[in-house]
Amino acid sequence: MTPSAVLFDFDGTLADTAPDLAAAVNQLRAEHGMERLSNEAVRPYASMGARGLLRIGFGLTPDDADYPMLRDAFLERYAARVCVDTRLFPGMADLLRELESRDIAWGIVTNKATRFTEQILKALELTPDCVVCGDTTPHTKPHPAPLLRAAEVLQLSAAACWYVGDDLRDIQAARASGMRAVAVEWGYHSPDNAGPRAWSADLVLSQPLELIDHL
């Protein structure tokens, strides 16, 4: 069935935000006398937000006493450069234009905070039909609530929407919400998960424009 809307995860699916996330964590590491991490080392953790960045950058988990202080410090540094090197993934702009030409709505459902998401959307000159962020609903992915909120905003049934993501929790959220689950092979792929082809997604894409063939 052709979807009425295609919803995207943000970090690692729609946009390559890892360079700016890595720069923020490396700034914080430098302030603590630590060496710079390569972007390649940071990328697998980028979809996990502050939790992932502090894990790779400082070996911390949310249970550590220093975590809240360093989380706030990291977010402060990220806020100062939230869209310096962030770009859409190759082919994504063409895919969004194609969706619009076919009158298929598109939106973003992300665990990223609204304040960062809105800054990036403005900088990239993107105008999605809906945006649901990590602080929009009481729950974050893999809970289905954010995806269901997006369908509600669009005045569509969940079954009329496809959800595209680069993390296992994206596929779990899509399944739980009743949306078609689309996994992508680009992006960040948390080291805690197997690859996208192990997630039992309805569809796996190797690059954005492949989605057009399935509409």
DONU-8885 format. One line per field, with one value per residue (C-alpha): residue number from 1; x negated, y negated, z. Coordinates in Angstrom, 2 decimals. Layout:
<guvexs>
lummar	(NUM | ...)
u	(X | ...)
v	(Y | ...)
w	(Z | ...)
</guvexs>
This chain:
<guvexs>
lummar	(1 | 2 | 3 | 4 | 5 | 6 | 7 | 8 | 9 | 10 | 11 | 12 | 13 | 14 | 15 | 16 | 17 | 18 | 19 | 20 | 21 | 22 | 23 | 24 | 25 | 26 | 27 | 28 | 29 | 30 | 31 | 32 | 33 | 34 | 35 | 36 | 37 | 38 | 39 | 40 | 41 | 42 | 43 | 44 | 45 | 46 | 47 | 48 | 49 | 50 | 51 | 52 | 53 | 54 | 55 | 56 | 57 | 58 | 59 | 60 | 61 | 62 | 63 | 64 | 65 | 66 | 67 | 68 | 69 | 70 | 71 | 72 | 73 | 74 | 75 | 76 | 77 | 78 | 79 | 80 | 81 | 82 | 83 | 84 | 85 | 86 | 87 | 88 | 89 | 90 | 91 | 92 | 93 | 94 | 95 | 96 | 97 | 98 | 99 | 100 | 101 | 102 | 103 | 104 | 105 | 106 | 107 | 108 | 109 | 110 | 111 | 112 | 113 | 114 | 115 | 116 | 117 | 118 | 119 | 120 | 121 | 122 | 123 | 124 | 125 | 126 | 127 | 128 | 129 | 130 | 131 | 132 | 133 | 134 | 135 | 136 | 137 | 138 | 139 | 140 | 141 | 142 | 143 | 144 | 145 | 146 | 147 | 148 | 149 | 150 | 151 | 152 | 153 | 154 | 155 | 156 | 157 | 158 | 159 | 160 | 161 | 162 | 163 | 164 | 165 | 166 | 167 | 168 | 169 | 170 | 171 | 172 | 173 | 174 | 175 | 176 | 177 | 178 | 179 | 180 | 181 | 182 | 183 | 184 | 185 | 186 | 187 | 188 | 189 | 190 | 191 | 192 | 193 | 194 | 195 | 196 | 197 | 198 | 199 | 200 | 201 | 202 | 203 | 204 | 205 | 206 | 207 | 208 | 209 | 210 | 211 | 212 | 213 | 214 | 215)
u	(0.00 | -1.31 | -1.73 | 0.09 | -2.93 | -6.56 | -8.04 | -11.77 | -14.03 | -16.37 | -19.92 | -21.46 | -18.44 | -17.44 | -20.52 | -24.17 | -24.47 | -27.45 | -30.16 | -28.61 | -27.90 | -31.51 | -32.81 | -30.82 | -32.02 | -35.60 | -35.43 | -34.36 | -37.11 | -39.70 | -38.52 | -39.22 | -42.68 | -41.66 | -42.64 | -40.28 | -38.14 | -37.82 | -34.46 | -34.51 | -34.74 | -31.85 | -29.44 | -28.04 | -26.92 | -25.42 | -21.85 | -21.92 | -22.12 | -23.88 | -23.70 | -25.71 | -28.11 | -29.02 | -29.43 | -32.01 | -33.51 | -33.82 | -32.79 | -29.77 | -26.25 | -23.20 | -23.79 | -27.16 | -27.29 | -29.07 | -26.63 | -24.09 | -26.79 | -28.62 | -25.35 | -24.43 | -27.92 | -27.80 | -24.36 | -25.55 | -28.47 | -26.32 | -23.78 | -26.54 | -27.28 | -24.20 | -24.29 | -27.82 | -28.66 | -25.28 | -23.92 | -21.18 | -22.42 | -23.14 | -19.94 | -17.66 | -16.82 | -15.80 | -13.67 | -11.86 | -11.16 | -9.80 | -7.48 | -6.20 | -5.64 | -3.48 | -1.51 | -2.87 | -3.29 | -6.61 | -7.61 | -10.16 | -9.82 | -12.97 | -14.15 | -16.18 | -15.04 | -12.83 | -15.31 | -17.99 | -15.65 | -14.08 | -17.47 | -18.66 | -15.45 | -15.71 | -19.38 | -18.72 | -15.60 | -13.37 | -9.60 | -8.21 | -4.48 | -4.93 | -7.71 | -7.57 | -10.57 | -11.84 | -10.09 | -6.79 | -5.20 | -5.76 | -7.50 | -10.34 | -11.07 | -10.91 | -7.54 | -4.97 | -3.58 | -5.70 | -4.79 | -1.13 | -1.29 | -2.70 | 0.15 | 2.62 | 1.09 | 1.32 | 4.88 | 3.94 | 4.18 | 0.90 | 1.41 | 1.28 | -2.24 | -5.72 | -8.46 | -12.12 | -14.98 | -18.57 | -18.19 | -16.46 | -14.27 | -12.90 | -11.73 | -10.33 | -8.39 | -7.03 | -5.90 | -4.24 | -2.42 | -1.13 | -3.22 | -5.26 | -8.83 | -11.65 | -15.28 | -18.25 | -21.80 | -23.33 | -23.40 | -24.97 | -23.77 | -24.24 | -26.93 | -24.33 | -22.27 | -22.82 | -22.65 | -19.44 | -18.80 | -18.47 | -15.66 | -12.74 | -11.87 | -9.33 | -11.88 | -15.63 | -17.13 | -20.77 | -20.31 | -17.45 | -16.28 | -15.57 | -12.41 | -10.91 | -10.85 | -8.56 | -6.03)
v	(0.00 | -3.45 | -5.37 | -8.61 | -9.73 | -8.77 | -9.58 | -9.68 | -9.32 | -12.32 | -11.53 | -8.91 | -8.60 | -11.99 | -13.99 | -13.25 | -15.01 | -13.00 | -15.57 | -18.22 | -15.73 | -14.51 | -18.09 | -18.80 | -15.70 | -16.34 | -19.91 | -18.53 | -15.90 | -18.59 | -20.58 | -17.49 | -16.98 | -14.04 | -13.32 | -13.81 | -10.90 | -10.32 | -10.87 | -7.19 | -6.19 | -8.45 | -7.71 | -4.38 | -6.15 | -9.26 | -7.93 | -7.35 | -11.08 | -12.33 | -8.87 | -7.41 | -10.33 | -10.29 | -6.54 | -6.71 | -10.00 | -9.35 | -5.75 | -6.97 | -5.63 | -7.46 | -5.62 | -7.32 | -10.23 | -12.51 | -11.81 | -14.65 | -17.32 | -16.11 | -15.63 | -19.26 | -20.39 | -18.32 | -19.67 | -23.22 | -22.74 | -20.98 | -23.82 | -26.23 | -24.35 | -22.28 | -22.72 | -23.61 | -20.44 | -18.66 | -17.82 | -15.72 | -12.30 | -12.06 | -11.48 | -12.54 | -15.97 | -14.32 | -11.80 | -14.53 | -16.44 | -13.26 | -12.65 | -16.21 | -15.88 | -12.81 | -14.55 | -12.13 | -13.91 | -13.57 | -14.21 | -13.62 | -11.52 | -11.73 | -11.28 | -14.48 | -17.46 | -20.05 | -22.91 | -21.14 | -19.71 | -23.07 | -24.76 | -22.16 | -22.21 | -25.98 | -25.84 | -23.14 | -24.97 | -21.94 | -22.22 | -18.82 | -18.30 | -17.24 | -17.09 | -14.98 | -15.22 | -13.43 | -15.88 | -16.02 | -12.99 | -11.38 | -8.44 | -8.13 | -5.43 | -2.43 | -3.31 | -3.86 | -7.08 | -9.50 | -7.76 | -7.70 | -11.41 | -12.10 | -10.16 | -12.13 | -15.44 | -14.36 | -13.10 | -9.70 | -6.17 | -4.58 | -1.95 | -4.71 | -5.71 | -4.29 | -4.90 | -4.98 | -4.59 | -3.49 | -1.92 | 1.17 | -0.98 | -2.70 | 0.62 | 1.65 | -1.62 | -1.21 | 2.33 | 1.33 | -1.57 | 0.40 | -1.49 | 0.16 | 0.46 | -0.61 | -0.14 | -1.87 | -0.67 | -4.14 | -5.98 | -5.08 | -1.63 | -1.34 | 1.15 | 2.69 | 3.94 | 6.32 | 4.87 | 3.64 | 6.88 | 8.66 | 6.39 | 8.01 | 4.73 | 4.74 | 3.13 | 2.41 | -0.42 | -0.80 | -4.44 | -6.97 | -6.98 | -3.24 | -4.12 | -5.58 | -2.14 | -0.90 | -3.72)
w	(0.00 | -0.87 | 2.39 | 3.09 | 5.12 | 5.60 | 9.01 | 9.66 | 12.62 | 12.68 | 13.83 | 11.56 | 9.27 | 7.89 | 8.89 | 9.60 | 12.95 | 14.19 | 13.30 | 15.55 | 18.32 | 18.13 | 18.21 | 21.38 | 23.21 | 22.09 | 23.38 | 26.74 | 26.66 | 25.90 | 28.90 | 31.00 | 29.53 | 27.35 | 23.75 | 20.83 | 19.65 | 15.91 | 14.27 | 13.31 | 16.97 | 17.93 | 15.05 | 16.36 | 19.55 | 17.95 | 17.74 | 21.50 | 22.31 | 25.44 | 26.95 | 24.08 | 23.75 | 27.44 | 27.26 | 24.46 | 25.63 | 29.36 | 30.01 | 31.99 | 32.33 | 33.73 | 37.02 | 37.59 | 40.03 | 37.54 | 34.73 | 35.30 | 35.51 | 32.40 | 30.52 | 31.12 | 30.14 | 26.95 | 25.97 | 26.57 | 24.20 | 21.63 | 21.74 | 20.75 | 17.52 | 16.81 | 13.02 | 11.95 | 10.03 | 10.16 | 6.70 | 5.13 | 4.06 | 0.31 | -1.63 | 1.22 | -0.21 | -3.50 | -1.64 | 0.30 | -2.93 | -4.49 | -1.55 | -1.79 | -5.56 | -4.90 | -2.13 | 0.44 | 3.77 | 5.57 | 9.13 | 11.84 | 14.98 | 17.09 | 20.64 | 20.18 | 22.28 | 20.62 | 21.14 | 19.09 | 16.47 | 15.70 | 15.34 | 12.84 | 10.83 | 10.51 | 9.51 | 6.90 | 5.68 | 6.17 | 6.59 | 7.60 | 7.93 | 11.55 | 14.13 | 17.27 | 19.59 | 22.65 | 24.95 | 23.03 | 24.70 | 28.11 | 26.40 | 23.89 | 21.34 | 21.41 | 22.98 | 20.20 | 21.72 | 19.64 | 16.38 | 17.30 | 18.12 | 14.64 | 13.02 | 15.14 | 14.06 | 10.42 | 10.97 | 9.63 | 10.91 | 11.95 | 9.26 | 6.62 | 7.72 | 7.23 | 9.77 | 8.68 | 11.14 | 11.69 | 15.15 | 16.49 | 18.74 | 15.61 | 14.24 | 17.61 | 17.85 | 14.32 | 15.03 | 18.30 | 16.66 | 13.68 | 11.10 | 8.38 | 9.67 | 7.33 | 8.43 | 6.80 | 6.30 | 6.43 | 9.75 | 13.06 | 14.20 | 17.94 | 18.97 | 21.27 | 18.30 | 15.42 | 11.91 | 10.28 | 8.44 | 11.78 | 13.03 | 11.14 | 9.44 | 6.63 | 4.34 | 4.48 | 2.41 | 1.42 | 0.35 | 0.57 | -3.04 | -2.86 | -0.97 | -4.14 | -5.74 | -2.97 | -2.94)
</guvexs>
